Amino acid sequence: MWSVDGETLEWATMRTRRNKAEPQLGPMNGDDVAQLVMELNALSSALMGWLISTDP
């Protein structure tokens, strides 16, 4: 989840780790955004490939 800090107006991310009950909030930087874009691109390509493979 992305959010904006109400005091500093900086973007922040909420991350969860396996086996941890509490999410971690932290600042978001350009590397975080780039990684997210690459992951979304890979997932989008995988989904498109799956959709094409299931088309009769």
C-alpha distance matrix in Angstrom:
0.0 3.8 6.6 10.3 12.7 15.4 18.2 17.7 15.7 13.9 10.5 8.4 5.6 5.2 7.3 9.8 13.3 15.9 18.3 16.3 15.8 13.7 10.2 10.6 9.4 10.8 11.8 10.7 13.9 15.6 15.8 12.1 12.1 15.3 14.3 11.4 14.1 16.7 14.8 14.1 17.8 19.1 17.5 18.8 22.2 22.4 21.7 24.3 26.7 26.4 27.0 30.0 31.4 31.4 33.1 36.7
3.8 0.0 3.8 7.1 9.9 12.8 15.4 14.6 12.3 10.4 6.9 5.7 4.6 6.4 9.3 12.5 15.9 18.9 21.3 19.0 18.6 16.0 12.3 11.8 9.4 9.8 9.6 8.4 11.5 13.3 14.3 10.9 10.5 14.1 14.0 11.4 13.7 16.7 15.7 14.9 18.2 20.1 19.1 20.0 23.3 24.0 23.5 25.7 28.3 28.4 28.8 31.6 33.3 33.5 34.9 38.6
6.6 3.8 0.0 3.8 6.6 9.1 12.0 11.7 9.4 8.4 5.8 5.3 6.3 8.0 11.5 14.6 18.1 21.3 23.2 20.5 19.6 16.6 13.3 12.5 9.4 10.0 9.6 9.5 12.8 15.0 16.6 13.6 13.2 17.0 17.3 14.9 17.0 20.2 19.4 18.6 21.8 23.8 22.8 23.5 26.9 27.7 27.0 29.1 31.9 31.9 32.2 35.0 36.8 36.9 38.2 41.8
10.3 7.1 3.8 0.0 3.8 6.1 8.7 8.2 5.6 5.5 4.5 5.8 8.6 10.8 14.4 17.6 21.0 24.3 26.2 23.2 22.3 19.0 15.9 14.5 10.9 10.6 9.4 9.8 12.7 15.1 17.4 14.9 14.5 18.3 19.1 17.2 19.0 22.3 22.0 21.3 24.2 26.5 25.8 26.3 29.6 30.7 30.2 32.1 34.8 35.1 35.3 38.0 39.9 40.1 41.3 45.0
12.7 9.9 6.6 3.8 0.0 3.8 5.6 5.6 4.9 5.4 6.3 6.7 9.9 11.7 15.2 18.3 21.5 24.9 26.3 23.1 22.1 18.5 15.8 14.0 10.3 9.9 9.1 10.9 13.8 16.8 18.9 16.6 16.9 20.6 21.3 19.8 21.9 25.0 24.7 24.4 27.3 29.4 28.8 29.6 32.8 33.7 33.4 35.4 38.0 38.3 38.7 41.4 43.2 43.4 44.7 48.4
15.4 12.8 9.1 6.1 3.8 0.0 3.8 6.0 5.4 8.0 9.6 10.5 13.5 14.9 18.5 21.4 24.7 28.0 29.2 25.8 24.5 20.9 18.5 17.1 13.5 13.6 12.8 14.6 17.3 20.1 22.4 20.3 20.2 23.9 24.8 23.2 25.0 28.3 28.0 27.3 30.3 32.5 31.7 32.3 35.6 36.7 36.0 38.0 40.8 40.9 41.0 43.8 45.8 45.8 46.9 50.6
18.2 15.4 12.0 8.7 5.6 3.8 0.0 3.8 5.7 8.2 10.9 11.9 15.3 16.9 20.3 23.2 26.2 29.7 30.7 27.2 26.1 22.4 20.2 18.2 14.7 14.1 13.1 15.3 17.6 20.6 23.0 21.3 21.6 25.2 26.2 25.0 27.0 30.0 30.0 29.7 32.5 34.7 34.2 34.9 38.1 39.2 38.8 40.7 43.4 43.7 44.0 46.7 48.6 48.8 50.0 53.7
17.7 14.6 11.7 8.2 5.6 6.0 3.8 0.0 3.8 5.4 8.8 10.4 14.1 16.3 19.5 22.7 25.6 29.2 30.6 27.2 26.6 22.9 20.3 17.9 14.2 12.7 10.8 12.8 14.5 17.4 20.0 18.7 19.1 22.4 23.7 22.9 24.7 27.6 28.0 27.9 30.4 32.7 32.6 33.3 36.2 37.5 37.4 39.2 41.8 42.4 42.8 45.3 47.2 47.7 48.9 52.6
15.7 12.3 9.4 5.6 4.9 5.4 5.7 3.8 0.0 3.8 6.6 9.2 12.8 15.4 18.8 22.2 25.3 28.8 30.5 27.4 26.7 23.1 20.2 18.1 14.3 13.0 10.8 11.8 13.6 16.0 18.8 17.4 17.0 20.5 22.0 20.8 22.2 25.5 25.8 25.3 27.8 30.3 30.1 30.5 33.5 35.0 34.7 36.3 39.1 39.7 39.9 42.3 44.4 44.9 45.9 49.6
13.9 10.4 8.4 5.5 5.4 8.0 8.2 5.4 3.8 0.0 3.8 6.4 10.1 13.2 16.2 19.7 22.5 26.2 28.1 25.1 24.9 21.4 18.3 15.8 12.1 10.1 7.3 8.1 9.8 12.5 15.2 13.8 13.8 17.2 18.6 17.7 19.3 22.3 22.8 22.7 25.1 27.4 27.5 28.1 31.0 32.4 32.4 34.1 36.6 37.4 37.9 40.2 42.2 42.8 44.0 47.7
10.5 6.9 5.8 4.5 6.3 9.6 10.9 8.8 6.6 3.8 0.0 3.8 7.0 10.4 13.3 16.9 19.8 23.4 25.6 22.9 22.7 19.5 16.0 13.9 10.4 8.8 6.2 5.8 8.2 10.7 13.1 11.0 10.8 14.4 15.6 14.3 16.0 19.1 19.3 19.1 21.7 23.9 23.8 24.5 27.4 28.8 28.7 30.5 33.0 33.7 34.2 36.6 38.5 39.1 40.3 44.1
8.4 5.7 5.3 5.8 6.7 10.5 11.9 10.4 9.2 6.4 3.8 0.0 3.8 6.9 9.8 13.4 16.3 19.9 21.9 19.1 19.0 15.8 12.3 10.1 6.7 5.4 4.3 4.9 8.5 11.6 12.9 10.2 11.0 14.6 14.8 13.5 16.1 18.8 18.3 18.5 21.5 23.2 22.9 24.1 27.1 27.9 27.9 30.1 32.4 32.8 33.6 36.2 37.7 38.2 39.8 43.5
5.6 4.6 6.3 8.6 9.9 13.5 15.3 14.1 12.8 10.1 7.0 3.8 0.0 3.8 6.3 10.0 12.9 16.4 18.7 16.2 16.3 13.5 9.8 8.1 5.7 5.6 6.2 5.8 9.4 12.0 12.4 9.0 10.1 13.6 12.9 11.3 14.4 16.7 15.7 16.0 19.3 20.6 20.0 21.6 24.5 25.0 25.0 27.5 29.6 29.8 30.8 33.5 34.8 35.2 37.0 40.7
5.2 6.4 8.0 10.8 11.7 14.9 16.9 16.3 15.4 13.2 10.4 6.9 3.8 0.0 3.8 6.8 10.2 13.6 15.5 12.9 12.7 9.9 6.2 5.5 4.5 6.6 8.9 9.3 12.8 15.5 15.2 11.6 13.1 16.3 14.8 13.1 16.4 18.4 16.6 17.1 20.7 21.5 20.3 22.3 25.3 25.2 25.1 28.0 29.9 29.6 30.7 33.7 34.7 34.9 36.9 40.5
7.3 9.3 11.5 14.4 15.2 18.5 20.3 19.5 18.8 16.2 13.3 9.8 6.3 3.8 0.0 3.7 6.7 10.1 12.5 10.3 11.0 9.0 5.5 5.2 6.4 8.1 10.7 10.7 13.7 16.0 14.8 11.3 13.4 15.9 13.7 12.3 16.0 17.3 15.1 16.2 19.7 19.9 18.8 21.3 24.0 23.5 23.8 26.8 28.4 28.0 29.5 32.4 33.0 33.4 35.7 39.2
9.8 12.5 14.6 17.6 18.3 21.4 23.2 22.7 22.2 19.7 16.9 13.4 10.0 6.8 3.7 0.0 3.8 6.7 8.9 7.0 7.9 7.0 4.6 6.2 8.9 11.2 14.1 14.4 17.2 19.4 17.8 14.5 16.6 18.7 16.0 14.7 18.4 19.2 16.5 17.7 21.3 20.9 19.5 22.3 24.8 23.8 24.0 27.4 28.6 27.8 29.5 32.5 32.8 32.9 35.5 38.9
13.3 15.9 18.1 21.0 21.5 24.7 26.2 25.6 25.3 22.5 19.8 16.3 12.9 10.2 6.7 3.8 0.0 3.8 6.3 5.6 8.2 8.5 7.3 8.4 11.6 13.3 16.3 16.5 18.9 20.8 18.7 15.7 18.3 19.8 16.6 16.0 19.7 19.8 17.0 18.8 22.1 21.1 19.9 23.2 25.3 23.8 24.5 28.0 28.7 27.9 30.0 32.9 32.8 33.1 36.0 39.2
15.9 18.9 21.3 24.3 24.9 28.0 29.7 29.2 28.8 26.2 23.4 19.9 16.4 13.6 10.1 6.7 3.8 0.0 3.8 5.5 8.3 10.1 10.0 11.8 15.2 17.1 20.0 20.1 22.4 24.1 21.7 18.8 21.2 22.4 19.0 18.3 21.9 21.5 18.4 20.2 23.4 21.8 20.4 23.8 25.7 23.8 24.4 28.0 28.5 27.2 29.6 32.4 31.9 32.1 35.2 38.2
18.3 21.3 23.2 26.2 26.3 29.2 30.7 30.6 30.5 28.1 25.6 21.9 18.7 15.5 12.5 8.9 6.3 3.8 0.0 3.8 6.6 9.3 10.7 12.7 16.4 18.7 22.0 22.6 25.1 27.1 24.9 22.0 24.5 25.9 22.6 21.9 25.5 25.3 22.1 23.9 27.1 25.6 24.1 27.4 29.3 27.3 27.8 31.5 31.9 30.4 32.7 35.7 35.0 35.0 38.1 41.0
16.3 19.0 20.5 23.2 23.1 25.8 27.2 27.2 27.4 25.1 22.9 19.1 16.2 12.9 10.3 7.0 5.6 5.5 3.8 0.0 3.8 5.7 7.4 9.5 13.2 15.7 19.3 20.3 23.1 25.5 23.6 20.6 23.2 25.1 22.1 21.3 25.0 25.3 22.4 24.0 27.4 26.4 24.9 28.1 30.3 28.6 29.0 32.6 33.3 32.1 34.1 37.2 36.9 36.8 39.8 42.9
15.8 18.6 19.6 22.3 22.1 24.5 26.1 26.6 26.7 24.9 22.7 19.0 16.3 12.7 11.0 7.9 8.2 8.3 6.6 3.8 0.0 3.8 6.7 9.7 13.1 16.2 19.8 21.1 24.2 26.8 25.4 22.1 24.4 26.6 23.9 22.6 26.3 27.0 24.0 25.1 28.7 28.0 26.2 29.0 31.6 30.0 29.9 33.5 34.6 33.1 34.8 38.1 37.9 37.5 40.4 43.4
13.7 16.0 16.6 19.0 18.5 20.9 22.4 22.9 23.1 21.4 19.5 15.8 13.5 9.9 9.0 7.0 8.5 10.1 9.3 5.7 3.8 0.0 3.8 6.5 9.6 12.9 16.6 18.2 21.5 24.4 23.3 20.1 22.3 24.9 22.6 21.3 24.9 26.0 23.5 24.4 28.1 27.8 26.2 28.9 31.6 30.4 30.4 33.8 35.2 34.0 35.6 38.8 39.0 38.7 41.4 44.6
10.2 12.3 13.3 15.9 15.8 18.5 20.2 20.3 20.2 18.3 16.0 12.3 9.8 6.2 5.5 4.6 7.3 10.0 10.7 7.4 6.7 3.8 0.0 3.8 6.6 9.9 13.4 14.6 18.0 20.8 19.8 16.5 18.6 21.3 19.1 17.7 21.3 22.6 20.2 21.1 24.8 24.8 23.4 25.9 28.7 27.8 27.8 31.1 32.6 31.7 33.2 36.3 36.8 36.7 39.2 42.5
10.6 11.8 12.5 14.5 14.0 17.1 18.2 17.9 18.1 15.8 13.9 10.1 8.1 5.5 5.2 6.2 8.4 11.8 12.7 9.5 9.7 6.5 3.8 0.0 3.8 6.5 10.2 12.0 15.2 18.2 17.4 14.4 16.9 19.6 17.7 16.9 20.5 21.8 20.0 21.2 24.6 24.9 24.0 26.5 29.1 28.6 28.9 32.0 33.5 33.1 34.6 37.5 38.1 38.4 40.8 44.2
9.4 9.4 9.4 10.9 10.3 13.5 14.7 14.2 14.3 12.1 10.4 6.7 5.7 4.5 6.4 8.9 11.6 15.2 16.4 13.2 13.1 9.6 6.6 3.8 0.0 3.8 7.2 9.3 12.9 16.2 16.1 13.1 15.2 18.3 17.2 16.2 19.6 21.4 20.1 20.9 24.3 25.1 24.3 26.4 29.2 29.2 29.4 32.2 34.0 33.8 35.1 37.9 38.9 39.2 41.3 44.9
10.8 9.8 10.0 10.6 9.9 13.6 14.1 12.7 13.0 10.1 8.8 5.4 5.6 6.6 8.1 11.2 13.3 17.1 18.7 15.7 16.2 12.9 9.9 6.5 3.8 0.0 3.8 6.5 9.6 13.2 13.3 10.8 13.2 16.2 15.5 15.1 18.3 20.1 19.4 20.5 23.5 24.5 24.3 26.3 28.9 29.2 29.7 32.3 34.1 34.3 35.6 38.2 39.3 40.0 41.9 45.6
11.8 9.6 9.6 9.4 9.1 12.8 13.1 10.8 10.8 7.3 6.2 4.3 6.2 8.9 10.7 14.1 16.3 20.0 22.0 19.3 19.8 16.6 13.4 10.2 7.2 3.8 0.0 3.8 6.6 10.3 11.2 9.3 11.2 14.3 14.4 14.3 17.0 19.1 19.0 20.0 22.6 24.1 24.3 25.9 28.4 29.2 29.8 32.0 33.9 34.5 35.7 38.0 39.4 40.3 42.0 45.7
10.7 8.4 9.5 9.8 10.9 14.6 15.3 12.8 11.8 8.1 5.8 4.9 5.8 9.3 10.7 14.4 16.5 20.1 22.6 20.3 21.1 18.2 14.6 12.0 9.3 6.5 3.8 0.0 3.8 7.0 8.1 6.1 7.5 10.7 11.2 10.9 13.4 15.6 15.9 16.7 19.1 20.8 21.2 22.6 25.0 26.1 26.7 28.7 30.7 31.5 32.6 34.8 36.3 37.3 38.9 42.7
13.9 11.5 12.8 12.7 13.8 17.3 17.6 14.5 13.6 9.8 8.2 8.5 9.4 12.8 13.7 17.2 18.9 22.4 25.1 23.1 24.2 21.5 18.0 15.2 12.9 9.6 6.6 3.8 0.0 3.8 5.5 5.4 6.6 8.9 10.2 11.0 12.7 14.6 15.7 16.9 18.7 20.4 21.5 22.7 24.7 26.1 27.2 28.8 30.6 31.9 33.0 34.9 36.5 37.8 39.3 43.1
15.6 13.3 15.0 15.1 16.8 20.1 20.6 17.4 16.0 12.5 10.7 11.6 12.0 15.5 16.0 19.4 20.8 24.1 27.1 25.5 26.8 24.4 20.8 18.2 16.2 13.2 10.3 7.0 3.8 0.0 3.8 5.4 5.1 6.1 8.6 9.9 10.6 12.3 14.2 15.3 16.4 18.4 20.0 20.8 22.5 24.3 25.5 26.8 28.5 30.2 31.3 32.8 34.6 36.2 37.4 41.2
15.8 14.3 16.6 17.4 18.9 22.4 23.0 20.0 18.8 15.2 13.1 12.9 12.4 15.2 14.8 17.8 18.7 21.7 24.9 23.6 25.4 23.3 19.8 17.4 16.1 13.3 11.2 8.1 5.5 3.8 0.0 3.8 5.4 5.0 6.1 8.5 9.8 10.5 12.2 14.1 15.2 16.5 18.3 19.7 21.1 22.5 24.2 25.6 27.0 28.5 30.1 31.5 32.9 34.7 36.3 40.0
12.1 10.9 13.6 14.9 16.6 20.3 21.3 18.7 17.4 13.8 11.0 10.2 9.0 11.6 11.3 14.5 15.7 18.8 22.0 20.6 22.1 20.1 16.5 14.4 13.1 10.8 9.3 6.1 5.4 5.4 3.8 0.0 3.8 5.5 5.2 6.2 8.7 10.0 10.6 12.2 14.2 15.5 16.5 18.1 20.0 21.1 22.4 24.2 25.8 26.9 28.4 30.2 31.6 33.0 34.7 38.4
12.1 10.5 13.2 14.5 16.9 20.2 21.6 19.1 17.0 13.8 10.8 11.0 10.1 13.1 13.4 16.6 18.3 21.2 24.5 23.2 24.4 22.3 18.6 16.9 15.2 13.2 11.2 7.5 6.6 5.1 5.4 3.8 0.0 3.8 5.4 5.1 6.2 8.7 9.9 10.5 12.1 14.3 15.3 16.2 18.2 19.9 20.8 22.2 24.2 25.5 26.6 28.3 30.1 31.4 32.8 36.6
15.3 14.1 17.0 18.3 20.6 23.9 25.2 22.4 20.5 17.2 14.4 14.6 13.6 16.3 15.9 18.7 19.8 22.4 25.9 25.1 26.6 24.9 21.3 19.6 18.3 16.2 14.3 10.7 8.9 6.1 5.0 5.5 3.8 0.0 3.8 5.4 5.1 6.2 8.7 9.9 10.5 12.4 14.3 15.2 16.5 18.4 19.9 21.0 22.6 24.3 25.6 26.9 28.6 30.4 31.7 35.5
14.3 14.0 17.3 19.1 21.3 24.8 26.2 23.7 22.0 18.6 15.6 14.8 12.9 14.8 13.7 16.0 16.6 19.0 22.6 22.1 23.9 22.6 19.1 17.7 17.2 15.5 14.4 11.2 10.2 8.6 6.1 5.2 5.4 3.8 0.0 3.8 5.5 5.2 6.2 8.6 9.8 10.7 12.3 14.1 15.4 16.6 18.3 19.9 21.2 22.6 24.3 25.8 27.0 28.7 30.5 34.2
11.4 11.4 14.9 17.2 19.8 23.2 25.0 22.9 20.8 17.7 14.3 13.5 11.3 13.1 12.3 14.7 16.0 18.3 21.9 21.3 22.6 21.3 17.7 16.9 16.2 15.1 14.3 10.9 11.0 9.9 8.5 6.2 5.1 5.4 3.8 0.0 3.8 5.5 5.1 6.1 8.5 9.9 10.5 12.0 14.1 15.2 16.2 18.1 19.8 20.9 22.2 24.1 25.6 26.9 28.5 32.3
14.1 13.7 17.0 19.0 21.9 25.0 27.0 24.7 22.2 19.3 16.0 16.1 14.4 16.4 16.0 18.4 19.7 21.9 25.5 25.0 26.3 24.9 21.3 20.5 19.6 18.3 17.0 13.4 12.7 10.6 9.8 8.7 6.2 5.1 5.5 3.8 0.0 3.8 5.5 5.1 6.0 8.6 9.8 10.3 12.2 14.1 15.1 16.2 18.2 19.8 20.7 22.3 24.1 25.7 26.9 30.7
16.7 16.7 20.2 22.3 25.0 28.3 30.0 27.6 25.5 22.3 19.1 18.8 16.7 18.4 17.3 19.2 19.8 21.5 25.3 25.3 27.0 26.0 22.6 21.8 21.4 20.1 19.1 15.6 14.6 12.3 10.5 10.0 8.7 6.2 5.2 5.5 3.8 0.0 3.8 5.5 5.0 6.2 8.6 9.8 10.6 12.3 14.2 15.3 16.5 18.3 19.9 21.1 22.5 24.5 25.9 29.7
14.8 15.7 19.4 22.0 24.7 28.0 30.0 28.0 25.8 22.8 19.3 18.3 15.7 16.6 15.1 16.5 17.0 18.4 22.1 22.4 24.0 23.5 20.2 20.0 20.1 19.4 19.0 15.9 15.7 14.2 12.2 10.6 9.9 8.7 6.2 5.1 5.5 3.8 0.0 3.8 5.4 5.1 6.2 8.5 9.9 10.5 12.2 14.2 15.3 16.4 18.2 20.0 21.0 22.6 24.5 28.2
14.1 14.9 18.6 21.3 24.4 27.3 29.7 27.9 25.3 22.7 19.1 18.5 16.0 17.1 16.2 17.7 18.8 20.2 23.9 24.0 25.1 24.4 21.1 21.2 20.9 20.5 20.0 16.7 16.9 15.3 14.1 12.2 10.5 9.9 8.6 6.1 5.1 5.5 3.8 0.0 3.8 5.5 5.1 6.0 8.5 9.8 10.3 12.1 14.1 15.1 16.2 18.1 19.8 21.0 22.5 26.3
17.8 18.2 21.8 24.2 27.3 30.3 32.5 30.4 27.8 25.1 21.7 21.5 19.3 20.7 19.7 21.3 22.1 23.4 27.1 27.4 28.7 28.1 24.8 24.6 24.3 23.5 22.6 19.1 18.7 16.4 15.2 14.2 12.1 10.5 9.8 8.5 6.0 5.0 5.4 3.8 0.0 3.8 5.5 5.0 6.2 8.6 9.8 10.5 12.2 14.2 15.2 16.4 18.3 20.1 21.2 25.0
19.1 20.1 23.8 26.5 29.4 32.5 34.7 32.7 30.3 27.4 23.9 23.2 20.6 21.5 19.9 20.9 21.1 21.8 25.6 26.4 28.0 27.8 24.8 24.9 25.1 24.5 24.1 20.8 20.4 18.4 16.5 15.5 14.3 12.4 10.7 9.9 8.6 6.2 5.1 5.5 3.8 0.0 3.8 5.4 5.1 6.1 8.6 9.9 10.5 12.3 14.2 15.4 16.5 18.5 20.2 23.8
17.5 19.1 22.8 25.8 28.8 31.7 34.2 32.6 30.1 27.5 23.8 22.9 20.0 20.3 18.8 19.5 19.9 20.4 24.1 24.9 26.2 26.2 23.4 24.0 24.3 24.3 24.3 21.2 21.5 20.0 18.3 16.5 15.3 14.3 12.3 10.5 9.8 8.6 6.2 5.1 5.5 3.8 0.0 3.8 5.4 5.0 6.0 8.5 9.8 10.4 12.1 14.2 15.2 16.5 18.4 22.1
18.8 20.0 23.5 26.3 29.6 32.3 34.9 33.3 30.5 28.1 24.5 24.1 21.6 22.3 21.3 22.3 23.2 23.8 27.4 28.1 29.0 28.9 25.9 26.5 26.4 26.3 25.9 22.6 22.7 20.8 19.7 18.1 16.2 15.2 14.1 12.0 10.3 9.8 8.5 6.0 5.0 5.4 3.8 0.0 3.8 5.5 5.1 6.1 8.6 9.8 10.5 12.2 14.2 15.5 16.6 20.4
22.2 23.3 26.9 29.6 32.8 35.6 38.1 36.2 33.5 31.0 27.4 27.1 24.5 25.3 24.0 24.8 25.3 25.7 29.3 30.3 31.6 31.6 28.7 29.1 29.2 28.9 28.4 25.0 24.7 22.5 21.1 20.0 18.2 16.5 15.4 14.1 12.2 10.6 9.9 8.5 6.2 5.1 5.4 3.8 0.0 3.8 5.4 5.1 6.1 8.6 9.8 10.5 12.2 14.3 15.5 19.2
22.4 24.0 27.7 30.7 33.7 36.7 39.2 37.5 35.0 32.4 28.8 27.9 25.0 25.2 23.5 23.8 23.8 23.8 27.3 28.6 30.0 30.4 27.8 28.6 29.2 29.2 29.2 26.1 26.1 24.3 22.5 21.1 19.9 18.4 16.6 15.2 14.1 12.3 10.5 9.8 8.6 6.1 5.0 5.5 3.8 0.0 3.8 5.5 5.1 6.2 8.6 9.9 10.5 12.4 14.5 18.0
21.7 23.5 27.0 30.2 33.4 36.0 38.8 37.4 34.7 32.4 28.7 27.9 25.0 25.1 23.8 24.0 24.5 24.4 27.8 29.0 29.9 30.4 27.8 28.9 29.4 29.7 29.8 26.7 27.2 25.5 24.2 22.4 20.8 19.9 18.3 16.2 15.1 14.2 12.2 10.3 9.8 8.6 6.0 5.1 5.4 3.8 0.0 3.8 5.4 5.0 6.1 8.6 9.8 10.7 12.4 16.2
24.3 25.7 29.1 32.1 35.4 38.0 40.7 39.2 36.3 34.1 30.5 30.1 27.5 28.0 26.8 27.4 28.0 28.0 31.5 32.6 33.5 33.8 31.1 32.0 32.2 32.3 32.0 28.7 28.8 26.8 25.6 24.2 22.2 21.0 19.9 18.1 16.2 15.3 14.2 12.1 10.5 9.9 8.5 6.1 5.1 5.5 3.8 0.0 3.8 5.4 5.1 6.2 8.6 10.0 10.7 14.5
26.7 28.3 31.9 34.8 38.0 40.8 43.4 41.8 39.1 36.6 33.0 32.4 29.6 29.9 28.4 28.6 28.7 28.5 31.9 33.3 34.6 35.2 32.6 33.5 34.0 34.1 33.9 30.7 30.6 28.5 27.0 25.8 24.2 22.6 21.2 19.8 18.2 16.5 15.3 14.1 12.2 10.5 9.8 8.6 6.1 5.1 5.4 3.8 0.0 3.8 5.5 5.2 6.1 8.7 10.1 13.6
26.4 28.4 31.9 35.1 38.3 40.9 43.7 42.4 39.7 37.4 33.7 32.8 29.8 29.6 28.0 27.8 27.9 27.2 30.4 32.1 33.1 34.0 31.7 33.1 33.8 34.3 34.5 31.5 31.9 30.2 28.5 26.9 25.5 24.3 22.6 20.9 19.8 18.3 16.4 15.1 14.2 12.3 10.4 9.8 8.6 6.2 5.0 5.4 3.8 0.0 3.8 5.4 5.1 6.3 8.8 12.1
27.0 28.8 32.2 35.3 38.7 41.0 44.0 42.8 39.9 37.9 34.2 33.6 30.8 30.7 29.5 29.5 30.0 29.6 32.7 34.1 34.8 35.6 33.2 34.6 35.1 35.6 35.7 32.6 33.0 31.3 30.1 28.4 26.6 25.6 24.3 22.2 20.7 19.9 18.2 16.2 15.2 14.2 12.1 10.5 9.8 8.6 6.1 5.1 5.5 3.8 0.0 3.8 5.5 5.3 6.4 10.1
30.0 31.6 35.0 38.0 41.4 43.8 46.7 45.3 42.3 40.2 36.6 36.2 33.5 33.7 32.4 32.5 32.9 32.4 35.7 37.2 38.1 38.8 36.3 37.5 37.9 38.2 38.0 34.8 34.9 32.8 31.5 30.2 28.3 26.9 25.8 24.1 22.3 21.1 20.0 18.1 16.4 15.4 14.2 12.2 10.5 9.9 8.6 6.2 5.2 5.4 3.8 0.0 3.8 5.5 5.3 8.8
31.4 33.3 36.8 39.9 43.2 45.8 48.6 47.2 44.4 42.2 38.5 37.7 34.8 34.7 33.0 32.8 32.8 31.9 35.0 36.9 37.9 39.0 36.8 38.1 38.9 39.3 39.4 36.3 36.5 34.6 32.9 31.6 30.1 28.6 27.0 25.6 24.1 22.5 21.0 19.8 18.3 16.5 15.2 14.2 12.2 10.5 9.8 8.6 6.1 5.1 5.5 3.8 0.0 3.8 5.6 8.2
31.4 33.5 36.9 40.1 43.4 45.8 48.8 47.7 44.9 42.8 39.1 38.2 35.2 34.9 33.4 32.9 33.1 32.1 35.0 36.8 37.5 38.7 36.7 38.4 39.2 40.0 40.3 37.3 37.8 36.2 34.7 33.0 31.4 30.4 28.7 26.9 25.7 24.5 22.6 21.0 20.1 18.5 16.5 15.5 14.3 12.4 10.7 10.0 8.7 6.3 5.3 5.5 3.8 0.0 3.8 6.2
33.1 34.9 38.2 41.3 44.7 46.9 50.0 48.9 45.9 44.0 40.3 39.8 37.0 36.9 35.7 35.5 36.0 35.2 38.1 39.8 40.4 41.4 39.2 40.8 41.3 41.9 42.0 38.9 39.3 37.4 36.3 34.7 32.8 31.7 30.5 28.5 26.9 25.9 24.5 22.5 21.2 20.2 18.4 16.6 15.5 14.5 12.4 10.7 10.1 8.8 6.4 5.3 5.6 3.8 0.0 3.8
36.7 38.6 41.8 45.0 48.4 50.6 53.7 52.6 49.6 47.7 44.1 43.5 40.7 40.5 39.2 38.9 39.2 38.2 41.0 42.9 43.4 44.6 42.5 44.2 44.9 45.6 45.7 42.7 43.1 41.2 40.0 38.4 36.6 35.5 34.2 32.3 30.7 29.7 28.2 26.3 25.0 23.8 22.1 20.4 19.2 18.0 16.2 14.5 13.6 12.1 10.1 8.8 8.2 6.2 3.8 0.0
